[in-house]
């Protein structure tokens, strides 16, 4: 959420600072590409991390490079779980707000 607020403020700064429409579109396109990259990076990282469920905690004799510290691996799994819960909660919250806005007239501006 903090990143979204920061990004929105940054985009509004660019919109007010640059009056050229092409520059505004460029900044928005770059922001979209970077957001898409981060989403893909998260998905690939989750697949890569969870694809090795329960790695070797100690280096085996025949392949000493094929191991991972158990605490580090569990930290990565917990980090992925927290990220998934936060993203899911935000999507659920936005969905509930959307339903609330569409079902009630509480948020509509009064007509003069």
N, CA, C and O atoms as a GROMACS GRO file, in nm:
protein
  448
    1UNK      N    1   0.081  -0.118   0.000
    1UNK     CA    2   0.000   0.000   0.000
    1UNK      C    3   0.086   0.125   0.000
    1UNK      O    4   0.054   0.224  -0.067
    2UNK      N    5   0.196   0.122   0.075
    2UNK     CA    6   0.282   0.239   0.078
    2UNK      C    7   0.342   0.264  -0.060
    2UNK      O    8   0.352   0.379  -0.103
    3UNK      N    9   0.381   0.156  -0.128
    3UNK     CA   10   0.437   0.173  -0.261
    3UNK      C   11   0.334   0.231  -0.357
    3UNK      O   12   0.367   0.314  -0.441
    4UNK      N   13   0.209   0.188  -0.346
    4UNK     CA   14   0.103   0.240  -0.434
    4UNK      C   15   0.082   0.389  -0.410
    4UNK      O   16   0.069   0.466  -0.506
    5UNK      N   17   0.079   0.430  -0.284
    5UNK     CA   18   0.065   0.573  -0.254
    5UNK      C   19   0.184   0.652  -0.307
    5UNK      O   20   0.167   0.760  -0.364
    6UNK      N   21   0.303   0.598  -0.289
    6UNK     CA   22   0.423   0.664  -0.340
    6UNK      C   23   0.418   0.676  -0.491
    6UNK      O   24   0.450   0.781  -0.547
    7UNK      N   25   0.379   0.568  -0.557
    7UNK     CA   26   0.372   0.568  -0.703
    7UNK      C   27   0.267   0.666  -0.754
    7UNK      O   28   0.291   0.736  -0.852
    8UNK      N   29   0.153   0.671  -0.689
    8UNK     CA   30   0.049   0.765  -0.731
    8UNK      C   31   0.094   0.910  -0.714
    8UNK      O   32   0.066   0.994  -0.799
    9UNK      N   33   0.163   0.939  -0.604
    9UNK     CA   34   0.214   1.075  -0.585
    9UNK      C   35   0.320   1.107  -0.689
    9UNK      O   36   0.326   1.218  -0.741
   10UNK      N   37   0.404   1.009  -0.718
   10UNK     CA   38   0.509   1.030  -0.817
   10UNK      C   39   0.447   1.055  -0.954
   10UNK      O   40   0.492   1.144  -1.027
   11UNK      N   41   0.345   0.977  -0.990
   11UNK     CA   42   0.280   0.997  -1.120
   11UNK      C   43   0.210   1.132  -1.126
   11UNK      O   44   0.214   1.199  -1.230
   12UNK      N   45   0.146   1.173  -1.017
   12UNK     CA   46   0.079   1.303  -1.019
   12UNK      C   47   0.181   1.415  -1.029
   12UNK      O   48   0.152   1.519  -1.090
   13UNK      N   49   0.300   1.396  -0.971
   13UNK     CA   50   0.405   1.496  -0.984
   13UNK      C   51   0.449   1.506  -1.130
   13UNK      O   52   0.469   1.616  -1.182
   14UNK      N   53   0.463   1.392  -1.196
   14UNK     CA   54   0.503   1.394  -1.336
   14UNK      C   55   0.395   1.458  -1.422
   14UNK      O   56   0.425   1.530  -1.518
   15UNK      N   57   0.270   1.432  -1.389
   15UNK     CA   58   0.161   1.487  -1.469
   15UNK      C   59   0.158   1.638  -1.456
   15UNK      O   60   0.138   1.708  -1.556
   16UNK      N   61   0.178   1.691  -1.335
   16UNK     CA   62   0.175   1.836  -1.320
   16UNK      C   63   0.303   1.901  -1.369
   16UNK      O   64   0.301   2.015  -1.415
   17UNK      N   65   0.415   1.829  -1.359
   17UNK     CA   66   0.543   1.887  -1.399
   17UNK      C   67   0.557   1.892  -1.551
   17UNK      O   68   0.609   1.989  -1.605
   18UNK      N   69   0.512   1.789  -1.618
   18UNK     CA   70   0.525   1.782  -1.763
   18UNK      C   71   0.388   1.799  -1.828
   18UNK      O   72   0.297   1.721  -1.802
   19UNK      N   73   0.376   1.899  -1.909
   19UNK     CA   74   0.247   1.920  -1.975
   19UNK      C   75   0.239   1.845  -2.107
   19UNK      O   76   0.131   1.834  -2.165
   20UNK      N   77   0.351   1.792  -2.155
   20UNK     CA   78   0.351   1.719  -2.281
   20UNK      C   79   0.286   1.582  -2.260
   20UNK      O   80   0.326   1.507  -2.172
   21UNK      N   81   0.186   1.552  -2.340
   21UNK     CA   82   0.109   1.427  -2.325
   21UNK      C   83   0.196   1.304  -2.354
   21UNK      O   84   0.177   1.200  -2.292
   22UNK      N   85   0.290   1.314  -2.448
   22UNK     CA   86   0.375   1.200  -2.481
   22UNK      C   87   0.466   1.163  -2.364
   22UNK      O   88   0.491   1.045  -2.341
   23UNK      N   89   0.514   1.262  -2.292
   23UNK     CA   90   0.599   1.234  -2.176
   23UNK      C   91   0.517   1.166  -2.067
   23UNK      O   92   0.565   1.073  -2.002
   24UNK      N   93   0.395   1.211  -2.046
   24UNK     CA   94   0.308   1.148  -1.946
   24UNK      C   95   0.283   1.002  -1.982
   24UNK      O   96   0.289   0.915  -1.896
   25UNK      N   97   0.254   0.977  -2.108
   25UNK     CA   98   0.230   0.838  -2.152
   25UNK      C   99   0.355   0.754  -2.136
   25UNK      O  100   0.346   0.636  -2.101
   26UNK      N  101   0.472   0.812  -2.161
   26UNK     CA  102   0.596   0.738  -2.146
   26UNK      C  103   0.616   0.696  -2.001
   26UNK      O  104   0.650   0.581  -1.974
   27UNK      N  105   0.595   0.789  -1.908
   27UNK     CA  106   0.610   0.755  -1.767
   27UNK      C  107   0.510   0.649  -1.725
   27UNK      O  108   0.544   0.558  -1.649
   28UNK      N  109   0.389   0.658  -1.772
   28UNK     CA  110   0.288   0.559  -1.736
   28UNK      C  111   0.320   0.424  -1.798
   28UNK      O  112   0.297   0.320  -1.735
   29UNK      N  113   0.374   0.422  -1.920
   29UNK     CA  114   0.410   0.296  -1.985
   29UNK      C  115   0.526   0.230  -1.912
   29UNK      O  116   0.525   0.109  -1.889
   30UNK      N  117   0.626   0.308  -1.874
   30UNK     CA  118   0.740   0.253  -1.800
   30UNK      C  119   0.694   0.200  -1.665
   30UNK      O  120   0.740   0.094  -1.622
   31UNK      N  121   0.606   0.272  -1.598
   31UNK     CA  122   0.553   0.225  -1.470
   31UNK      C  123   0.477   0.094  -1.486
   31UNK      O  124   0.489   0.004  -1.403
   32UNK      N  125   0.398   0.083  -1.594
   32UNK     CA  126   0.326  -0.042  -1.620
   32UNK      C  127   0.419  -0.158  -1.649
   32UNK      O  128   0.396  -0.269  -1.601
   33UNK      N  129   0.524  -0.133  -1.728
   33UNK     CA  130   0.620  -0.239  -1.760
   33UNK      C  131   0.693  -0.284  -1.635
   33UNK      O  132   0.713  -0.404  -1.614
   34UNK      N  133   0.734  -0.190  -1.551
   34UNK     CA  134   0.803  -0.226  -1.427
   34UNK      C  135   0.711  -0.303  -1.331
   34UNK      O  136   0.755  -0.397  -1.266
   35UNK      N  137   0.586  -0.263  -1.323
   35UNK     CA  138   0.491  -0.336  -1.238
   35UNK      C  139   0.470  -0.478  -1.289
   35UNK      O  140   0.464  -0.573  -1.210
   36UNK      N  141   0.458  -0.494  -1.421
   36UNK     CA  142   0.443  -0.627  -1.480
   36UNK      C  143   0.567  -0.712  -1.454
   36UNK      O  144   0.556  -0.830  -1.424
   37UNK      N  145   0.685  -0.651  -1.465
   37UNK     CA  146   0.809  -0.723  -1.436
   37UNK      C  147   0.812  -0.771  -1.292
   37UNK      O  148   0.851  -0.885  -1.265
   38UNK      N  149   0.771  -0.686  -1.197
   38UNK     CA  150   0.773  -0.725  -1.056
   38UNK      C  151   0.673  -0.836  -1.027
   38UNK      O  152   0.700  -0.924  -0.944
   39UNK      N  153   0.558  -0.834  -1.093
   39UNK     CA  154   0.460  -0.941  -1.075
   39UNK      C  155   0.516  -1.072  -1.128
   39UNK      O  156   0.504  -1.176  -1.062
   40UNK      N  157   0.576  -1.068  -1.246
   40UNK     CA  158   0.636  -1.190  -1.303
   40UNK      C  159   0.752  -1.239  -1.217
   40UNK      O  160   0.767  -1.360  -1.197
   41UNK      N  161   0.832  -1.147  -1.166
   41UNK     CA  162   0.946  -1.184  -1.080
   41UNK      C  163   0.895  -1.254  -0.954
   41UNK      O  164   0.954  -1.353  -0.911
   42UNK      N  165   0.788  -1.204  -0.897
   42UNK     CA  166   0.730  -1.266  -0.777
   42UNK      C  167   0.678  -1.406  -0.807
   42UNK      O  168   0.699  -1.498  -0.729
   43UNK      N  169   0.610  -1.421  -0.921
   43UNK     CA  170   0.553  -1.552  -0.957
   43UNK      C  171   0.663  -1.654  -0.984
   43UNK      O  172   0.656  -1.767  -0.936
   44UNK      N  173   0.764  -1.615  -1.059
   44UNK     CA  174   0.874  -1.708  -1.090
   44UNK      C  175   0.952  -1.741  -0.964
   44UNK      O  176   0.992  -1.856  -0.944
   45UNK      N  177   0.975  -1.643  -0.878
   45UNK     CA  178   1.045  -1.669  -0.752
   45UNK      C  179   0.968  -1.763  -0.661
   45UNK      O  180   1.028  -1.850  -0.597
   46UNK      N  181   0.837  -1.747  -0.656
   46UNK     CA  182   0.755  -1.837  -0.574
   46UNK      C  183   0.760  -1.979  -0.630
   46UNK      O  184   0.772  -2.075  -0.555
   47UNK      N  185   0.752  -1.991  -0.762
   47UNK     CA  186   0.758  -2.124  -0.824
   47UNK      C  187   0.894  -2.188  -0.798
   47UNK      O  188   0.902  -2.307  -0.767
   48UNK      N  189   1.000  -2.110  -0.811
   48UNK     CA  190   1.135  -2.163  -0.792
   48UNK      C  191   1.158  -2.203  -0.646
   48UNK      O  192   1.218  -2.306  -0.618
   49UNK      N  193   1.110  -2.120  -0.553
   49UNK     CA  194   1.131  -2.149  -0.411
   49UNK      C  195   1.047  -2.268  -0.365
   49UNK      O  196   1.097  -2.357  -0.296
   50UNK      N  197   0.920  -2.270  -0.402
   50UNK     CA  198   0.832  -2.378  -0.357
   50UNK      C  199   0.852  -2.506  -0.436
   50UNK      O  200   0.806  -2.612  -0.394
   51UNK      N  201   0.919  -2.498  -0.551
   51UNK     CA  202   0.947  -2.618  -0.630
   51UNK      C  203   1.050  -2.708  -0.565
   51UNK      O  204   1.065  -2.824  -0.603
   52UNK      N  205   1.122  -2.656  -0.468
   52UNK     CA  206   1.226  -2.732  -0.399
   52UNK      C  207   1.182  -2.755  -0.255
   52UNK      O  208   1.259  -2.731  -0.162
   53UNK      N  209   1.061  -2.800  -0.236
   53UNK     CA  210   1.009  -2.817  -0.101
   53UNK      C  211   1.097  -2.912  -0.022
   53UNK      O  212   1.126  -3.023  -0.067
   54UNK      N  213   1.137  -2.870   0.093
   54UNK     CA  214   1.226  -2.943   0.183
   54UNK      C  215   1.361  -2.974   0.117
   54UNK      O  216   1.388  -3.089   0.084
   55UNK      N  217   1.444  -2.872   0.098
   55UNK     CA  218   1.577  -2.898   0.041
   55UNK      C  219   1.668  -2.966   0.143
   55UNK      O  220   1.634  -2.976   0.261
   56UNK      N  221   1.782  -3.012   0.096
   56UNK     CA  222   1.880  -3.075   0.185
   56UNK      C  223   1.931  -2.969   0.283
   56UNK      O  224   1.976  -2.862   0.242
   57UNK      N  225   1.924  -3.000   0.413
   57UNK     CA  226   1.970  -2.905   0.514
   57UNK      C  227   2.120  -2.912   0.535
   57UNK      O  228   2.181  -2.819   0.587
   58UNK      N  229   2.180  -3.022   0.495
   58UNK     CA  230   2.325  -3.038   0.506
   58UNK      C  231   2.379  -3.080   0.371
   58UNK      O  232   2.310  -3.149   0.296
   59UNK      N  233   2.500  -3.039   0.336
   59UNK     CA  234   2.554  -3.074   0.205
   59UNK      C  235   2.579  -3.225   0.193
   59UNK      O  236   2.649  -3.282   0.277
   60UNK      N  237   2.523  -3.290   0.090
   60UNK     CA  238   2.551  -3.432   0.071
   60UNK      C  239   2.695  -3.452   0.022
   60UNK      O  240   2.756  -3.362  -0.037
   61UNK      N  241   2.748  -3.570   0.046
   61UNK     CA  242   2.887  -3.597   0.009
   61UNK      C  243   2.906  -3.601  -0.142
   61UNK      O  244   3.008  -3.555  -0.192
   62UNK      N  245   2.808  -3.655  -0.216
   62UNK     CA  246   2.825  -3.670  -0.361
   62UNK      C  247   2.800  -3.539  -0.436
   62UNK      O  248   2.846  -3.525  -0.550
   63UNK      N  249   2.728  -3.443  -0.376
   63UNK     CA  250   2.698  -3.315  -0.442
   63UNK      C  251   2.699  -3.205  -0.335
   63UNK      O  252   2.592  -3.166  -0.288
   64UNK      N  253   2.816  -3.156  -0.298
   64UNK     CA  254   2.823  -3.062  -0.184
   64UNK      C  255   2.762  -2.925  -0.211
   64UNK      O  256   2.744  -2.848  -0.116
   65UNK      N  257   2.729  -2.891  -0.335
   65UNK     CA  258   2.668  -2.761  -0.365
   65UNK      C  259   2.515  -2.766  -0.362
   65UNK      O  260   2.451  -2.662  -0.379
   66UNK      N  261   2.457  -2.883  -0.342
   66UNK     CA  262   2.312  -2.899  -0.347
   66UNK      C  263   2.254  -2.903  -0.206
   66UNK      O  264   2.215  -3.010  -0.157
   67UNK      N  265   2.248  -2.787  -0.141
   67UNK     CA  266   2.188  -2.779  -0.009
   67UNK      C  267   2.147  -2.636   0.018
   67UNK      O  268   2.190  -2.543  -0.052
   68UNK      N  269   2.064  -2.617   0.120
   68UNK     CA  270   2.018  -2.484   0.157
   68UNK      C  271   2.000  -2.482   0.309
   68UNK      O  272   1.952  -2.578   0.368
   69UNK      N  273   2.038  -2.372   0.369
   69UNK     CA  274   2.021  -2.358   0.513
   69UNK      C  275   1.871  -2.359   0.545
   69UNK      O  276   1.793  -2.287   0.483
   70UNK      N  277   1.833  -2.442   0.640
   70UNK     CA  278   1.691  -2.461   0.670
   70UNK      C  279   1.624  -2.332   0.715
   70UNK      O  280   1.510  -2.304   0.676
   71UNK      N  281   1.691  -2.253   0.796
   71UNK     CA  282   1.633  -2.126   0.842
   71UNK      C  283   1.613  -2.027   0.728
   71UNK      O  284   1.512  -1.957   0.724
   72UNK      N  285   1.708  -2.021   0.637
   72UNK     CA  286   1.696  -1.932   0.522
   72UNK      C  287   1.581  -1.974   0.432
   72UNK      O  288   1.506  -1.890   0.381
   73UNK      N  289   1.568  -2.104   0.411
   73UNK     CA  290   1.459  -2.152   0.325
   73UNK      C  291   1.323  -2.125   0.389
   73UNK      O  292   1.230  -2.082   0.320
   74UNK      N  293   1.310  -2.148   0.518
   74UNK     CA  294   1.183  -2.123   0.585
   74UNK      C  295   1.151  -1.973   0.588
   74UNK      O  296   1.034  -1.934   0.581
   75UNK      N  297   1.254  -1.888   0.598
   75UNK     CA  298   1.233  -1.744   0.589
   75UNK      C  299   1.175  -1.707   0.453
   75UNK      O  300   1.083  -1.626   0.446
   76UNK      N  301   1.227  -1.766   0.346
   76UNK     CA  302   1.176  -1.738   0.211
   76UNK      C  303   1.031  -1.786   0.196
   76UNK      O  304   0.949  -1.716   0.137
   77UNK      N  305   1.000  -1.902   0.250
   77UNK     CA  306   0.863  -1.955   0.241
   77UNK      C  307   0.767  -1.866   0.320
   77UNK      O  308   0.657  -1.837   0.274
   78UNK      N  309   0.807  -1.825   0.439
   78UNK     CA  310   0.722  -1.738   0.521
   78UNK      C  311   0.704  -1.602   0.453
   78UNK      O  312   0.594  -1.546   0.455
   79UNK      N  313   0.810  -1.550   0.393
   79UNK     CA  314   0.800  -1.424   0.320
   79UNK      C  315   0.701  -1.435   0.204
   79UNK      O  316   0.621  -1.344   0.181
   80UNK      N  317   0.705  -1.546   0.131
   80UNK     CA  318   0.610  -1.567   0.022
   80UNK      C  319   0.467  -1.578   0.074
   80UNK      O  320   0.374  -1.524   0.014
   81UNK      N  321   0.450  -1.647   0.186
   81UNK     CA  322   0.316  -1.661   0.244
   81UNK      C  323   0.261  -1.526   0.289
   81UNK      O  324   0.144  -1.495   0.265
   82UNK      N  325   0.344  -1.446   0.354
   82UNK     CA  326   0.299  -1.314   0.399
   82UNK      C  327   0.263  -1.227   0.279
   82UNK      O  328   0.163  -1.156   0.281
   83UNK      N  329   0.345  -1.232   0.175
   83UNK     CA  330   0.316  -1.153   0.054
   83UNK      C  331   0.184  -1.196  -0.008
   83UNK      O  332   0.104  -1.112  -0.051
   84UNK      N  333   0.160  -1.327  -0.014
   84UNK     CA  334   0.036  -1.377  -0.072
   84UNK      C  335  -0.085  -1.334   0.011
   84UNK      O  336  -0.189  -1.298  -0.044
   85UNK      N  337  -0.072  -1.339   0.143
   85UNK     CA  338  -0.183  -1.298   0.230
   85UNK      C  339  -0.211  -1.149   0.215
   85UNK      O  340  -0.327  -1.109   0.209
   86UNK      N  341  -0.107  -1.068   0.210
   86UNK     CA  342  -0.126  -0.923   0.196
   86UNK      C  343  -0.191  -0.889   0.063
   86UNK      O  344  -0.285  -0.809   0.058
   87UNK      N  345  -0.143  -0.949  -0.045
   87UNK     CA  346  -0.200  -0.921  -0.177
   87UNK      C  347  -0.344  -0.971  -0.184
   87UNK      O  348  -0.431  -0.901  -0.236
   88UNK      N  349  -0.370  -1.090  -0.132
   88UNK     CA  350  -0.506  -1.143  -0.132
   88UNK      C  351  -0.599  -1.056  -0.048
   88UNK      O  352  -0.713  -1.030  -0.087
   89UNK      N  353  -0.552  -1.012   0.067
   89UNK     CA  354  -0.633  -0.924   0.151
   89UNK      C  355  -0.664  -0.792   0.084
   89UNK      O  356  -0.775  -0.740   0.095
   90UNK      N  357  -0.567  -0.738   0.014
   90UNK     CA  358  -0.590  -0.611  -0.056
   90UNK      C  359  -0.691  -0.629  -0.170
   90UNK      O  360  -0.779  -0.546  -0.188
   91UNK      N  361  -0.678  -0.737  -0.244
   91UNK     CA  362  -0.773  -0.763  -0.353
   91UNK      C  363  -0.913  -0.784  -0.296
   91UNK      O  364  -1.010  -0.732  -0.351
   92UNK      N  365  -0.925  -0.858  -0.186
   92UNK     CA  366  -1.054  -0.880  -0.123
   92UNK      C  367  -1.113  -0.749  -0.071
   92UNK      O  368  -1.233  -0.724  -0.087
   93UNK      N  369  -1.031  -0.667  -0.010
   93UNK     CA  370  -1.077  -0.537   0.040
   93UNK      C  371  -1.125  -0.448  -0.074
   93UNK      O  372  -1.230  -0.383  -0.062
   94UNK      N  373  -1.051  -0.443  -0.183
   94UNK     CA  374  -1.093  -0.363  -0.298
   94UNK      C  375  -1.222  -0.417  -0.359
   94UNK      O  376  -1.308  -0.340  -0.403
   95UNK      N  377  -1.237  -0.548  -0.362
   95UNK     CA  378  -1.360  -0.609  -0.413
   95UNK      C  379  -1.478  -0.572  -0.324
   95UNK      O  380  -1.586  -0.539  -0.374
   96UNK      N  381  -1.459  -0.579  -0.192
   96UNK     CA  382  -1.567  -0.541  -0.099
   96UNK      C  383  -1.603  -0.393  -0.114
   96UNK      O  384  -1.721  -0.357  -0.110
   97UNK      N  385  -1.503  -0.307  -0.131
   97UNK     CA  386  -1.531  -0.166  -0.154
   97UNK      C  387  -1.608  -0.145  -0.283
   97UNK      O  388  -1.698  -0.062  -0.289
   98UNK      N  389  -1.572  -0.219  -0.386
   98UNK     CA  390  -1.641  -0.207  -0.514
   98UNK      C  391  -1.788  -0.247  -0.498
   98UNK      O  392  -1.877  -0.180  -0.552
   99UNK      N  393  -1.814  -0.354  -0.426
   99UNK     CA  394  -1.952  -0.397  -0.402
   99UNK      C  395  -2.026  -0.292  -0.318
   99UNK      O  396  -2.142  -0.261  -0.346
  100UNK      N  397  -1.959  -0.238  -0.218
  100UNK     CA  398  -2.020  -0.136  -0.133
  100UNK      C  399  -2.054  -0.011  -0.214
  100UNK      O  400  -2.162   0.046  -0.197
  101UNK      N  401  -1.965   0.032  -0.300
  101UNK     CA  402  -1.991   0.149  -0.384
  101UNK      C  403  -2.106   0.124  -0.480
  101UNK      O  404  -2.186   0.214  -0.506
  102UNK      N  405  -2.114   0.003  -0.534
  102UNK     CA  406  -2.219  -0.023  -0.633
  102UNK      C  407  -2.356  -0.049  -0.569
  102UNK      O  408  -2.459  -0.025  -0.633
  103UNK      N  409  -2.360  -0.097  -0.445
  103UNK     CA  410  -2.487  -0.131  -0.382
  103UNK      C  411  -2.551  -0.017  -0.303
  103UNK      O  412  -2.670  -0.022  -0.275
  104UNK      N  413  -2.474   0.082  -0.267
  104UNK     CA  414  -2.529   0.190  -0.186
  104UNK      C  415  -2.513   0.324  -0.257
  104UNK      O  416  -2.429   0.340  -0.346
  105UNK      N  417  -2.594   0.418  -0.216
  105UNK     CA  418  -2.579   0.553  -0.268
  105UNK      C  419  -2.517   0.645  -0.163
  105UNK      O  420  -2.522   0.767  -0.175
  106UNK      N  421  -2.459   0.586  -0.061
  106UNK     CA  422  -2.398   0.662   0.047
  106UNK      C  423  -2.278   0.743  -0.002
  106UNK      O  424  -2.251   0.851   0.050
  107UNK      N  425  -2.207   0.691  -0.101
  107UNK     CA  426  -2.084   0.754  -0.146
  107UNK      C  427  -2.105   0.846  -0.266
  107UNK      O  428  -2.008   0.903  -0.318
  108UNK      N  429  -2.227   0.861  -0.310
  108UNK     CA  430  -2.253   0.949  -0.423
  108UNK      C  431  -2.261   1.094  -0.376
  108UNK      O  432  -2.305   1.122  -0.264
  109UNK      N  433  -2.218   1.184  -0.461
  109UNK     CA  434  -2.225   1.326  -0.425
  109UNK      C  435  -2.369   1.375  -0.437
  109UNK      O  436  -2.441   1.333  -0.528
  110UNK      N  437  -2.411   1.461  -0.348
  110UNK     CA  438  -2.550   1.510  -0.354
  110UNK      C  439  -2.570   1.599  -0.476
  110UNK      O  440  -2.483   1.677  -0.515
  111UNK      N  441  -2.686   1.584  -0.535
  111UNK     CA  442  -2.718   1.666  -0.651
  111UNK      C  443  -2.772   1.800  -0.604
  111UNK      O  444  -2.848   1.809  -0.508
  112UNK      N  445  -2.733   1.902  -0.674
  112UNK     CA  446  -2.775   2.037  -0.636
  112UNK      C  447  -2.891   2.080  -0.720
  112UNK      O  448  -2.942   2.192  -0.704
   0.00000   0.00000   0.00000
